[in-house]
Amino acid sequence: MIAVLGLIVGVVVGLVVRPVVPTAVEPYLPIAVVAALDAVFGGLRAMLDGIFDDKVFVVSFLSNVVVAALIVFLGDKLGVGAQLSTGVVVVLGIRIFSNAAAIRRHIFRA
């Protein structure tokens, strides 16, 4: 219940404050969001499997976001940012769908 309230408060604050993303980090924001979603789905899967650890989740969440953004940043510096962005999204997408399938199997016993 606390998480739902936190989500509602976060959405309301975001709509009222209207934060501005600096142009220097705009290319990395979508990659960071996908990396964060990967960690969230992984945490949900771990919770359903009964092996969830909050410390592991926080470290996974932060490291996924930082590593994904760093890969895209290095790709931009090397002139292959678009290709590495696509690669990161594909890899994280595969992980997200794999976790979603495991969650579905756990919930529906199928």
Phi, psi and omega in degrees: 000324179295321179296320179295316177297319177298320178296315180297314179298318179298319179294316180297314179298319178297322178288325181282313185283328182054068182295148180252128178274125178300144183297336180292332182253000180304318181294338185265345183297313179299322179294319179296322179294317178296320178295321178294319177298323177300315180294321180295314178294323176296320178293320178295318178297316179297321179297316179292330177279351178081019182238021182290136175227124185296326178294316178297321180297313181296315179296318179296316180300307183292318182291324176301313182295313183293315182294317179297315179295322179294319178299316180292321178299313178296322176297321176297318180293329179272353179087013179234035184299319181295318180293318179290326176299315178298317179298316179296316180296320179296313181296313180293325176298319177298316179296319180297313180292327176295315177294320179297321178295319179294322178295316178300314179299322181290317183290313185265002180054039181232000000 
